[in-house]
Amino acid sequence: MSKEVKKIILIVTAVVFLMILVFLSVRQRTVRTNDGTVIGNLAGNLYNKGLFCEYEDTVYFANAYDNFALYSMYRDESEIK
């Protein structure tokens, strides 16, 4: 193989590797929501390792994938802050 082909293969491999790293990093930091079939607070507590509470229309929870940072959202899972 010529030097140019080797360089192209190396660049493509590096780009794919970086894309995989970015994807895994974003996926790890994403707050996952429960699907519509989950009923009650018990599933929420199990899913979030028990770090969950609800006051009026706001749900507060700690994200274990984000060093247990505190988040809030409405019951319908909108406006996550």
Distance bins in CASP14 RR format, pairs under 12 A and 6 or more apart:
PFRMAT RR
TARGET T0000
AUTHOR 0000-0000-0000
RMODE 2
METHOD distances of the structure
MODEL  1
1 7 0 0 0 0 0 1 0 0 0 0 0
1 8 0 0 0 0 1 0 0 0 0 0 0
1 9 0 0 0 0 1 0 0 0 0 0 0
1 10 0 0 0 0 0 1 0 0 0 0 0
2 8 0 0 0 0 1 0 0 0 0 0 0
2 9 0 0 0 0 0 1 0 0 0 0 0
3 9 0 0 0 0 0 1 0 0 0 0 0
3 10 0 0 0 0 0 1 0 0 0 0 0
4 10 0 0 0 0 0 1 0 0 0 0 0
4 11 0 0 0 0 0 1 0 0 0 0 0
5 11 0 0 0 0 0 1 0 0 0 0 0
5 12 0 0 0 0 0 1 0 0 0 0 0
6 12 0 0 0 0 0 1 0 0 0 0 0
6 13 0 0 0 0 0 1 0 0 0 0 0
7 13 0 0 0 0 0 1 0 0 0 0 0
7 14 0 0 0 0 0 1 0 0 0 0 0
8 14 0 0 0 0 0 1 0 0 0 0 0
8 15 0 0 0 0 0 1 0 0 0 0 0
9 15 0 0 0 0 0 1 0 0 0 0 0
9 16 0 0 0 0 0 1 0 0 0 0 0
10 16 0 0 0 0 0 1 0 0 0 0 0
10 17 0 0 0 0 0 1 0 0 0 0 0
11 17 0 0 0 0 0 1 0 0 0 0 0
11 18 0 0 0 0 0 1 0 0 0 0 0
12 18 0 0 0 0 0 1 0 0 0 0 0
12 19 0 0 0 0 0 1 0 0 0 0 0
13 19 0 0 0 0 0 1 0 0 0 0 0
13 20 0 0 0 0 0 1 0 0 0 0 0
14 20 0 0 0 0 0 1 0 0 0 0 0
14 21 0 0 0 0 0 1 0 0 0 0 0
15 21 0 0 0 0 0 1 0 0 0 0 0
15 22 0 0 0 0 0 1 0 0 0 0 0
16 22 0 0 0 0 0 1 0 0 0 0 0
16 23 0 0 0 0 0 1 0 0 0 0 0
17 23 0 0 0 0 0 1 0 0 0 0 0
17 24 0 0 0 0 0 1 0 0 0 0 0
18 24 0 0 0 0 0 1 0 0 0 0 0
18 25 0 0 0 0 0 1 0 0 0 0 0
19 25 0 0 0 0 0 1 0 0 0 0 0
19 26 0 0 0 0 0 1 0 0 0 0 0
20 26 0 0 0 0 0 1 0 0 0 0 0
20 27 0 0 0 0 0 1 0 0 0 0 0
21 27 0 0 0 0 0 1 0 0 0 0 0
21 28 0 0 0 0 0 1 0 0 0 0 0
22 28 0 0 0 0 0 1 0 0 0 0 0
22 29 0 0 0 0 0 1 0 0 0 0 0
23 29 0 0 0 0 0 1 0 0 0 0 0
23 30 0 0 0 0 0 1 0 0 0 0 0
24 30 0 0 0 0 0 1 0 0 0 0 0
24 65 0 0 0 0 0 1 0 0 0 0 0
25 65 0 0 0 0 0 1 0 0 0 0 0
26 65 0 0 0 0 0 1 0 0 0 0 0
27 65 0 0 0 0 1 0 0 0 0 0 0
28 63 0 0 0 0 0 1 0 0 0 0 0
28 64 0 0 0 0 0 1 0 0 0 0 0
28 65 1 0 1 0 0 0 0 0 0 0 0
28 66 0 0 0 0 1 0 0 0 0 0 0
28 67 0 0 0 0 0 1 0 0 0 0 0
29 63 0 0 0 0 1 0 0 0 0 0 0
29 64 0 0 0 0 0 1 0 0 0 0 0
29 65 1 0 0 1 0 0 0 0 0 0 0
29 66 1 0 0 1 0 0 0 0 0 0 0
29 67 0 0 0 0 0 1 0 0 0 0 0
29 69 0 0 0 0 0 1 0 0 0 0 0
29 71 0 0 0 0 0 1 0 0 0 0 0
30 63 0 0 0 0 1 0 0 0 0 0 0
30 65 1 0 0 1 0 0 0 0 0 0 0
30 66 0 0 0 0 1 0 0 0 0 0 0
30 71 0 0 0 0 0 1 0 0 0 0 0
30 80 0 0 0 0 0 1 0 0 0 0 0
31 47 0 0 0 0 0 1 0 0 0 0 0
31 48 0 0 0 0 1 0 0 0 0 0 0
31 59 0 0 0 0 0 1 0 0 0 0 0
31 61 0 0 0 0 1 0 0 0 0 0 0
31 62 0 0 0 0 0 1 0 0 0 0 0
31 63 1 0 1 0 0 0 0 0 0 0 0
31 64 0 0 0 0 0 1 0 0 0 0 0
31 65 1 0 0 1 0 0 0 0 0 0 0
31 66 1 0 0 1 0 0 0 0 0 0 0
31 69 0 0 0 0 1 0 0 0 0 0 0
31 70 0 0 0 0 0 1 0 0 0 0 0
31 71 1 0 0 1 0 0 0 0 0 0 0
31 72 0 0 0 0 0 1 0 0 0 0 0
31 73 0 0 0 0 1 0 0 0 0 0 0
31 77 0 0 0 0 1 0 0 0 0 0 0
31 80 1 0 0 1 0 0 0 0 0 0 0
31 81 0 0 0 0 0 1 0 0 0 0 0
32 38 0 0 0 0 0 1 0 0 0 0 0
32 44 0 0 0 0 0 1 0 0 0 0 0
32 47 0 0 0 0 1 0 0 0 0 0 0
32 48 0 0 0 0 1 0 0 0 0 0 0
32 61 0 0 0 0 0 1 0 0 0 0 0
32 63 0 0 0 0 1 0 0 0 0 0 0
32 64 0 0 0 0 0 1 0 0 0 0 0
32 65 0 0 0 0 1 0 0 0 0 0 0
32 66 0 0 0 0 0 1 0 0 0 0 0
32 71 0 0 0 0 0 1 0 0 0 0 0
32 77 0 0 0 0 0 1 0 0 0 0 0
32 80 0 0 0 0 0 1 0 0 0 0 0
33 43 0 0 0 0 0 1 0 0 0 0 0
33 44 0 0 0 0 0 1 0 0 0 0 0
33 47 0 0 0 0 1 0 0 0 0 0 0
33 48 0 0 0 0 0 1 0 0 0 0 0
33 59 0 0 0 0 0 1 0 0 0 0 0
33 61 0 0 0 0 0 1 0 0 0 0 0
33 63 0 0 0 0 0 1 0 0 0 0 0
33 71 0 0 0 0 0 1 0 0 0 0 0
33 73 0 0 0 0 1 0 0 0 0 0 0
33 74 0 0 0 0 0 1 0 0 0 0 0
33 75 0 0 0 0 0 1 0 0 0 0 0
33 76 0 0 0 0 0 1 0 0 0 0 0
33 77 1 0 1 0 0 0 0 0 0 0 0
33 78 0 0 0 0 0 1 0 0 0 0 0
33 80 0 0 0 0 1 0 0 0 0 0 0
34 40 0 0 0 0 1 0 0 0 0 0 0
34 41 0 0 0 0 0 1 0 0 0 0 0
34 42 0 0 0 0 0 1 0 0 0 0 0
34 43 1 0 0 1 0 0 0 0 0 0 0
34 44 1 0 0 1 0 0 0 0 0 0 0
34 45 0 0 0 0 0 1 0 0 0 0 0
34 46 0 0 0 0 0 1 0 0 0 0 0
34 47 1 0 1 0 0 0 0 0 0 0 0
34 48 0 0 0 0 1 0 0 0 0 0 0
34 52 0 0 0 0 0 1 0 0 0 0 0
34 59 0 0 0 0 0 1 0 0 0 0 0
34 61 0 0 0 0 0 1 0 0 0 0 0
34 73 0 0 0 0 0 1 0 0 0 0 0
34 75 0 0 0 0 0 1 0 0 0 0 0
34 76 0 0 0 0 0 1 0 0 0 0 0
34 77 0 0 0 0 1 0 0 0 0 0 0
35 43 0 0 0 0 1 0 0 0 0 0 0
35 44 0 0 0 0 0 1 0 0 0 0 0
35 47 0 0 0 0 0 1 0 0 0 0 0
35 77 0 0 0 0 0 1 0 0 0 0 0
36 43 0 0 0 0 0 1 0 0 0 0 0
36 44 0 0 0 0 0 1 0 0 0 0 0
36 76 0 0 0 0 0 1 0 0 0 0 0
36 77 0 0 0 0 1 0 0 0 0 0 0
37 43 0 0 0 0 1 0 0 0 0 0 0
38 44 1 0 0 1 0 0 0 0 0 0 0
38 45 0 0 0 0 0 1 0 0 0 0 0
38 46 0 0 0 0 1 0 0 0 0 0 0
38 47 1 0 0 1 0 0 0 0 0 0 0
38 48 0 0 0 0 0 1 0 0 0 0 0
38 77 0 0 0 0 0 1 0 0 0 0 0
40 46 0 0 0 0 0 1 0 0 0 0 0
40 47 0 0 0 0 0 1 0 0 0 0 0
40 52 0 0 0 0 0 1 0 0 0 0 0
40 54 0 0 0 0 0 1 0 0 0 0 0
40 59 0 0 0 0 0 1 0 0 0 0 0
40 75 0 0 0 0 0 1 0 0 0 0 0
41 47 0 0 0 0 0 1 0 0 0 0 0
41 48 0 0 0 0 0 1 0 0 0 0 0
41 50 0 0 0 0 1 0 0 0 0 0 0
41 52 1 0 0 1 0 0 0 0 0 0 0
41 53 0 0 0 0 1 0 0 0 0 0 0
41 54 1 0 0 1 0 0 0 0 0 0 0
41 59 0 0 0 0 1 0 0 0 0 0 0
41 61 0 0 0 0 0 1 0 0 0 0 0
41 75 0 0 0 0 0 1 0 0 0 0 0
42 48 0 0 0 0 0 1 0 0 0 0 0
42 50 0 0 0 0 1 0 0 0 0 0 0
42 52 0 0 0 0 0 1 0 0 0 0 0
43 50 0 0 0 0 0 1 0 0 0 0 0
43 52 0 0 0 0 0 1 0 0 0 0 0
44 50 1 0 0 1 0 0 0 0 0 0 0
44 51 0 0 0 0 1 0 0 0 0 0 0
44 52 1 0 1 0 0 0 0 0 0 0 0
44 53 0 0 0 0 0 1 0 0 0 0 0
44 54 0 0 0 0 1 0 0 0 0 0 0
44 59 0 0 0 0 1 0 0 0 0 0 0
44 61 0 0 0 0 1 0 0 0 0 0 0
44 75 0 0 0 0 0 1 0 0 0 0 0
44 77 0 0 0 0 0 1 0 0 0 0 0
45 51 0 0 0 0 1 0 0 0 0 0 0
45 52 1 0 1 0 0 0 0 0 0 0 0
45 53 0 0 0 0 1 0 0 0 0 0 0
45 54 0 0 0 0 0 1 0 0 0 0 0
45 59 0 0 0 0 0 1 0 0 0 0 0
45 61 0 0 0 0 1 0 0 0 0 0 0
45 62 0 0 0 0 0 1 0 0 0 0 0
46 52 0 0 0 0 1 0 0 0 0 0 0
47 61 0 0 0 0 1 0 0 0 0 0 0
47 63 0 0 0 0 0 1 0 0 0 0 0
47 64 0 0 0 0 0 1 0 0 0 0 0
48 54 0 0 0 0 0 1 0 0 0 0 0
48 59 0 0 0 0 1 0 0 0 0 0 0
48 60 0 0 0 0 0 1 0 0 0 0 0
48 61 1 0 1 0 0 0 0 0 0 0 0
48 62 1 0 0 1 0 0 0 0 0 0 0
48 63 1 0 0 1 0 0 0 0 0 0 0
48 64 1 0 0 1 0 0 0 0 0 0 0
48 65 0 0 0 0 0 1 0 0 0 0 0
48 66 0 0 0 0 0 1 0 0 0 0 0
48 68 0 0 0 0 0 1 0 0 0 0 0
48 70 0 0 0 0 0 1 0 0 0 0 0
48 71 0 0 0 0 1 0 0 0 0 0 0
48 73 0 0 0 0 0 1 0 0 0 0 0
49 61 0 0 0 0 1 0 0 0 0 0 0
49 62 0 0 0 0 1 0 0 0 0 0 0
49 63 0 0 0 0 1 0 0 0 0 0 0
49 64 1 0 1 0 0 0 0 0 0 0 0
49 65 0 0 0 0 0 1 0 0 0 0 0
49 68 0 0 0 0 1 0 0 0 0 0 0
50 60 0 0 0 0 0 1 0 0 0 0 0
50 61 0 0 0 0 1 0 0 0 0 0 0
50 62 0 0 0 0 1 0 0 0 0 0 0
50 64 0 0 0 0 1 0 0 0 0 0 0
50 68 0 0 0 0 0 1 0 0 0 0 0
51 59 0 0 0 0 0 1 0 0 0 0 0
51 60 0 0 0 0 1 0 0 0 0 0 0
51 61 1 0 1 0 0 0 0 0 0 0 0
51 62 1 1 0 0 0 0 0 0 0 0 0
51 63 0 0 0 0 1 0 0 0 0 0 0
51 64 1 0 0 1 0 0 0 0 0 0 0
51 65 0 0 0 0 0 1 0 0 0 0 0
51 66 0 0 0 0 0 1 0 0 0 0 0
51 68 1 0 0 1 0 0 0 0 0 0 0
51 69 0 0 0 0 0 1 0 0 0 0 0
51 70 0 0 0 0 1 0 0 0 0 0 0
51 71 0 0 0 0 0 1 0 0 0 0 0
52 58 0 0 0 0 0 1 0 0 0 0 0
52 59 1 0 0 1 0 0 0 0 0 0 0
52 60 1 0 0 1 0 0 0 0 0 0 0
52 61 1 0 1 0 0 0 0 0 0 0 0
52 62 1 0 0 1 0 0 0 0 0 0 0
52 63 0 0 0 0 0 1 0 0 0 0 0
52 64 0 0 0 0 0 1 0 0 0 0 0
52 68 0 0 0 0 0 1 0 0 0 0 0
52 70 0 0 0 0 0 1 0 0 0 0 0
52 71 0 0 0 0 0 1 0 0 0 0 0
52 72 0 0 0 0 0 1 0 0 0 0 0
52 73 0 0 0 0 0 1 0 0 0 0 0
53 59 1 0 0 1 0 0 0 0 0 0 0
53 60 1 0 1 0 0 0 0 0 0 0 0
53 61 1 0 0 1 0 0 0 0 0 0 0
53 62 0 0 0 0 1 0 0 0 0 0 0
53 70 0 0 0 0 0 1 0 0 0 0 0
53 71 0 0 0 0 0 1 0 0 0 0 0
53 72 0 0 0 0 0 1 0 0 0 0 0
54 60 1 0 0 1 0 0 0 0 0 0 0
54 61 0 0 0 0 1 0 0 0 0 0 0
54 72 0 0 0 0 0 1 0 0 0 0 0
54 73 0 0 0 0 0 1 0 0 0 0 0
54 74 0 0 0 0 0 1 0 0 0 0 0
54 75 1 0 0 1 0 0 0 0 0 0 0
55 61 0 0 0 0 0 1 0 0 0 0 0
55 72 0 0 0 0 1 0 0 0 0 0 0
55 74 0 0 0 0 0 1 0 0 0 0 0
55 75 0 0 0 0 0 1 0 0 0 0 0
56 72 0 0 0 0 0 1 0 0 0 0 0
56 74 0 0 0 0 1 0 0 0 0 0 0
56 75 0 0 0 0 1 0 0 0 0 0 0
57 72 0 0 0 0 0 1 0 0 0 0 0
57 73 0 0 0 0 1 0 0 0 0 0 0
57 74 1 0 1 0 0 0 0 0 0 0 0
57 75 1 0 1 0 0 0 0 0 0 0 0
57 76 0 0 0 0 1 0 0 0 0 0 0
57 78 0 0 0 0 0 1 0 0 0 0 0
57 79 0 0 0 0 0 1 0 0 0 0 0
58 70 0 0 0 0 0 1 0 0 0 0 0
58 71 0 0 0 0 0 1 0 0 0 0 0
58 72 1 0 1 0 0 0 0 0 0 0 0
58 73 1 0 0 1 0 0 0 0 0 0 0
58 74 1 0 0 1 0 0 0 0 0 0 0
58 75 1 0 0 1 0 0 0 0 0 0 0
58 76 0 0 0 0 0 1 0 0 0 0 0
58 77 0 0 0 0 0 1 0 0 0 0 0
58 78 0 0 0 0 0 1 0 0 0 0 0
58 79 0 0 0 0 1 0 0 0 0 0 0
58 80 0 0 0 0 0 1 0 0 0 0 0
58 81 0 0 0 0 1 0 0 0 0 0 0
59 70 0 0 0 0 0 1 0 0 0 0 0
59 71 0 0 0 0 1 0 0 0 0 0 0
59 72 1 0 0 1 0 0 0 0 0 0 0
59 73 1 0 1 0 0 0 0 0 0 0 0
59 74 1 0 0 1 0 0 0 0 0 0 0
59 75 1 0 0 1 0 0 0 0 0 0 0
59 76 0 0 0 0 1 0 0 0 0 0 0
59 77 0 0 0 0 1 0 0 0 0 0 0
59 78 0 0 0 0 0 1 0 0 0 0 0
59 79 0 0 0 0 0 1 0 0 0 0 0
59 80 0 0 0 0 1 0 0 0 0 0 0
59 81 0 0 0 0 0 1 0 0 0 0 0
60 69 0 0 0 0 0 1 0 0 0 0 0
60 70 1 0 0 1 0 0 0 0 0 0 0
60 71 1 0 0 1 0 0 0 0 0 0 0
60 72 1 0 1 0 0 0 0 0 0 0 0
60 73 0 0 0 0 1 0 0 0 0 0 0
60 74 0 0 0 0 0 1 0 0 0 0 0
60 75 0 0 0 0 0 1 0 0 0 0 0
60 80 0 0 0 0 0 1 0 0 0 0 0
60 81 0 0 0 0 0 1 0 0 0 0 0
61 68 0 0 0 0 1 0 0 0 0 0 0
61 69 0 0 0 0 1 0 0 0 0 0 0
61 70 1 0 0 1 0 0 0 0 0 0 0
61 71 1 0 1 0 0 0 0 0 0 0 0
61 72 1 0 0 1 0 0 0 0 0 0 0
61 73 1 0 0 1 0 0 0 0 0 0 0
61 77 0 0 0 0 0 1 0 0 0 0 0
61 80 0 0 0 0 1 0 0 0 0 0 0
61 81 0 0 0 0 0 1 0 0 0 0 0
62 68 1 0 1 0 0 0 0 0 0 0 0
62 69 1 0 0 1 0 0 0 0 0 0 0
62 70 1 0 1 0 0 0 0 0 0 0 0
62 71 1 0 0 1 0 0 0 0 0 0 0
62 72 0 0 0 0 0 1 0 0 0 0 0
63 69 1 0 1 0 0 0 0 0 0 0 0
63 70 0 0 0 0 1 0 0 0 0 0 0
63 71 1 0 1 0 0 0 0 0 0 0 0
63 72 0 0 0 0 0 1 0 0 0 0 0
63 73 0 0 0 0 0 1 0 0 0 0 0
63 80 0 0 0 0 1 0 0 0 0 0 0
63 81 0 0 0 0 0 1 0 0 0 0 0
64 70 0 0 0 0 0 1 0 0 0 0 0
64 71 0 0 0 0 0 1 0 0 0 0 0
65 71 0 0 0 0 0 1 0 0 0 0 0
66 80 0 0 0 0 0 1 0 0 0 0 0
69 80 0 0 0 0 0 1 0 0 0 0 0
69 81 0 0 0 0 0 1 0 0 0 0 0
70 80 0 0 0 0 0 1 0 0 0 0 0
70 81 0 0 0 0 1 0 0 0 0 0 0
71 77 0 0 0 0 0 1 0 0 0 0 0
71 79 0 0 0 0 0 1 0 0 0 0 0
71 80 1 0 1 0 0 0 0 0 0 0 0
71 81 1 0 0 1 0 0 0 0 0 0 0
72 78 0 0 0 0 0 1 0 0 0 0 0
72 79 0 0 0 0 1 0 0 0 0 0 0
72 80 1 0 0 1 0 0 0 0 0 0 0
72 81 1 0 1 0 0 0 0 0 0 0 0
73 79 1 0 1 0 0 0 0 0 0 0 0
73 80 1 0 1 0 0 0 0 0 0 0 0
73 81 1 0 0 1 0 0 0 0 0 0 0
74 80 0 0 0 0 1 0 0 0 0 0 0
74 81 0 0 0 0 1 0 0 0 0 0 0
END
